[in-house]
Amino acid sequence: MIENVEEVKKSMVQCMIFDLDGTLLNTIEDIADAINQAFHNYGYTTSFSIEEVKTFLGSGAETLIAKAAQQIHAEEKEIPALYQEYKRIYNFNRTAKTKPYPNMVEILKALKDKGIRLAVLSNKPDNDTKACVQYYFPNIFDVVIGQRNEIPLKPDPNGVFEILHELHISRKNALFVGDMKQDKLTAENAKISFAACCYGFGGEEDLKDSVYKVNCVEDLLRLVEN
């Protein structure tokens, strides 16, 4: 059950901004497969485990590959090529094993039926973010933003500000929902409320001080139920 739900309700949530990976979608297997295939294609025999890949996540795809490369002492000059190879592979396989968390689609539709504006803000490349949202959640989200050159990565708050401006929502009526430390910091930097998804990829240590903790997908609806 969600903690401190009554305090969330008092804020009169009108907009929920979601992280993507580890919050809406369980993408970890497709990401890990693409990383491993990219490195294998460049002659590296190491295979990263799911748990290892989780520690690389949160700061965008380029950093994801850089962290993986550093762990196996790959040559720094190969990182750009490894990144391009990862993108190529992931682009073709991003829906192979990825699934929404159980009941996520139904909960999002219920939130939308209550008049809540829904948005996605991800450090995943913008084309991948939009493609995944369209594939798994068609006609549900009002705004979808991934990593773009003109917007700094989370925890920079500018992506949040763009969403709120487009939807004409005040910061006091917005709630950021995510599973990583970067998501928590984004909400803090934007001065909006934050709900930590404890079922996602983030470590418990990173989210332990979060005021609101979502322990299952159904808790998302309890945030706005009267």
N, C-alpha and C positions, 0 to 999 in steps of 0.2 A: 504493500500500500504506500501511496505517496506520503512523504513527510511534509508538514506545515502547509497542507493544502488550503486551509482557510485563509492564510496570509496571502497566498497567490490570488484567491478569488477577490480579495479586497482591492487588488490593483486593477480590477476590471479589464481583463485581458481582451483586447480586440484583434491582436495580431500575434501569431506564433511563427518564429523564425527557426527553422530546423537546420542542423548540420545534416549531411547525407550519410557518409560511411560510418557505420557503427551506431547510427541514430535511427535513420529510416530504413536503411538497407544493410544486410549482412553481406558485405562485398569481399571479405578477407580472402576467401579461397581464390577468387579470380585475380585479385591483386597479387597474391603470393605466386600463383601459377605463372603470371606474366613476368614477374621479377625473375623467377628461377629460369624460365625459358630464355629471357633476354641474356642473362649471364651465361647460360649454357651455350647459347649461339655465339658468344664471344670467347669460348674456350674455357670458361670457369666451371669446375665440377661441383662446387659447393651448392647445396640446396638449402634455402632458408626455411625454417619451420614457421608455422602460423604464428606462434608466440613471438618469434623473432621479428617477423614482419610487422606485428602490432606495434613494436617499439619504434619502428621507422615512420609510422604514420603521424599525420596531424599538421604538417607544414608544407604540403604540396608535393606533387609528383617528382619534381627535380630534387628536392631534399630527400625524398623517399629513396631514390636511386643513389644519391650521394652517401647516405647513411649505410645502405647495403654495401656499397663499394668500399667504404672505409672499414667496415667490419671484416672484410676478407682481404684487405690491403691491396685492392685493385689499383692499377695505375690511374692517377688523377686525370691524365689526358684522355682516358677512355670513357670517362663519366658522361660527357655529352652524347657520345654514340650509344652508350648503354641506355641512356634516357630516351633517345629517339627509338631505339629498338623496343624498349618497354612500352612506349606509347603505341607503336605499330601493333604489337601483339595484343595489348589490352583493348585497343579499339575494336578488334575482331572478336574478342572473347569476353567482353565485360558483362555479358548476360548468361554465360555458360553455367555458372554455379550460384550466382548472386540471387538472393531472394529478399523480399521485404520481411521484416520481423513479423511473426505470427499476429494476425488481426490488425496489422498496421493500416491496410487500405480501408478497412471498415471504420477504424477509429478516425482516420483523416476525413473520411466522408461525413462522419457524424459531427466532427468539429466544424466542417464547412457548412453543414446544415444549420448549425447554431449561429452562423454569421461571422465566424472567426476567419480573418484573412490569413492565408497560409503562404509562407515563403521558404525558400531553401537558400542557404549561404554556405558554400563549400570551398575548400582549398583545392579540390579536384579541378583539373582543367575544365574550362567553361563548356567546351563541346561535349566532354564526357558527362559532366554534371547534367546538362540539359537532355542529353540522349537517355541517360538512366532514368531521370524523372519522367520523361515522356513515355518511356517504355513501361515502367512499373506503376506510375501514378498519373495516367493521362487525365487532363482536365480537372485536376485537383488543386494545383498550386497557382497562386496569382503572380508570383515573381520567382524566378530561378536565376541565381548568380553563382558562377564558378570562378576559378582563377582566370583573371584577365590582366593584361599588361597595365591597364589604366587604373586598376584597383589593387592596392596592396593586399597581401594575404592576411587572413586572420592571424594574430589577434588585433590587427588594425581595424578600427570600427567603421571605416568608410563604406564597406559593403552593407552594414546595418543601416547607416544613414541613407544610402541610396534606396534601400527597400522601403524604409519609413516614409521617405519623401514621395516615392511613387505611389504608395498606398494611402498617403495623407493620414498617417497614424502618429500619435504622440509617443515619445519614449516611455512615458509612464504607463502606457497601455500596451506595451510590447513585452514579449517573453521570448528569450532565446533558449532553445532546447538542444543540448549536445552532450557528447560523451567524452570529450578530451579537454585537457587543460587549456588548449588554445581557444576552445569554445567559451569556457568560463572567463578567460581573460578578455575575450572579445566583448562579452556582455558587460563586464566591468568597465572596459574602456569606453563603451557606448552609453554607459550609465542606464542600462535596462536590466530587468530581472532575468535570472538564469535558473533553469531546471536541469539538473545533472541526470543523464541517462545511465544508470548503474548497470544496465544489461549490455552496454556497448564495448568498444575496444579499449577505452581509457583505463588507466590504473586507478585503483581505489585511493591511493595516496594523493593523486592529482585532484580528486573530486571530494575529498573528505570534508572540506570546510564549506561545501555548497549548502545553502540554506534550504533549497528544495531538491529532493531526490526522487527520481522516478524509477521505480524498481521493476515495472513491467509496462508493456505498451498500453494496457487499459488505464493506467494511471494518467495518461495524457488527457483523457476525456474528463477525468475528475478535477483537473485543473480549472475547468470552466463550467462544470455542472452547477446548477443552482441548488 
